[in-house]
Amino acid sequence: MQLITYGNCHAAQHKPKECTRKAQPGDTVHVHYTGKLVDGTKFDSSLDRGDPIVFELGKERVIKGWDQGISGMCVGEKRKLKIPPHLGYGESGAPPTIPGGATLIFDTELVKIQ
């Protein structure tokens, strides 16, 4: 995987061989993910539920790091996003699972663009 930067997010990525369309602001995207703290503690996963998260990209429906890190992805692409606190849940966190000031690691896969 290649390490790249999206805004202030760092990501390792795996791209599919073919990409006919990239996710852009305004698209509704379906993303599978597993979220972890930097110590490896898993705090959430769409895979455990069997349903990807669905949201409109660029509309602040998710944390800022996701709007930056998912933008430009192709269907089938996988990215590991390293999201600093100011693009995640900030100093307040999301108790009880995400402490304040936490850097977040998300393994993501774009499964659909609408």
N, C-alpha and C positions, 0 to 999 in steps of 0.2 A: 504494500500500500504506500502511496505517495502522501507526504505530509504537506498540506497547503493551509492558507489562512483565508478566512472569510470575515471581513471586518476585523473584529477582535477575537474571533473564534478560530481555533486551530483544528484542523481535521485531517485524518488519514482517510483515504478513499479508495474504493474499488469501483471502476466504471464498467458498465456492460460494453460489449463489442460494438453495438449499434445504439445510437441515440437520435431519435427523430424529433424529440421535443424536450426542452428543459423547463423545469418548474420556474415560474416567474410570479412576481407580486400580482395578486388578483386571482390566481389559480386556486382551485380547491384541491388539496393534496391529501393523499392517504399514506400514512407513514407508520411502519412498525418500528418500535424502539425498545431499548432497555436502558434505564437510567441508573447510574451508580455514582457514589461519592468517590473521591480520589483514593480512599482506602479500600475500595472494591465493594463496599456495602451497597447492595441493590435496593433502590427505593421504589421503583415502579417498572412495569414492563407491559406493553400491549400484547406481547407474545403470550404471556400468562393468561390473558383474557381471550385471546384468539381473534381480536378485532384491532385493526390499526386505528390510530387517532386520525380524525378527519378535521381539517381546518382550512380557512382561507389564508393563503400566504401573504405576508406583508401587512396584515390588518391588526397586528398586536393581539391576536387571539391566543397566542402562546408566548413563552418567554422570548425576549429579543434575540437571544443567541440562536434560537430555532429559526426565526424569520431570516436571519443572516445565513445560517449554516445549511438550511434546506434549499434556499434559492439557488437555482442553477443545476439542481440534480436532475438526472434522467431516471425514468422508470427502470427499476432493477439495480440502480446504483446504491452502494452502501457507503456511509460515512461514519467515522467515529469523531464526534464533536467534543471538544474540550472547551467548556463554556465558563468564563470567569464570572465571579459573583455579580458584577454590575450588569451583565447580560442575562443573568439567571434570576435568582430570588433575592439578591442583594443582601444587606446586612441583617434583615429580619428573617430570612429563610422561609421555610414552609413547614413549621413544626407539625407533628413531632418527627417527621422523617428526614427533613433537610435542615441542617443547622444554619444559622446566620453566617454569612461570609463564605459559603461553600462554593468551591469550584466543582462543576458537574461534568460527568462523562456520559455521553449518550451514544450507543451503537444504534444507528438508524438505517432504514432501508425504505426508499420511496417505492411504493407498490402501485400507485395510480395517480394520474393527473386528470382533473376534470376542467 
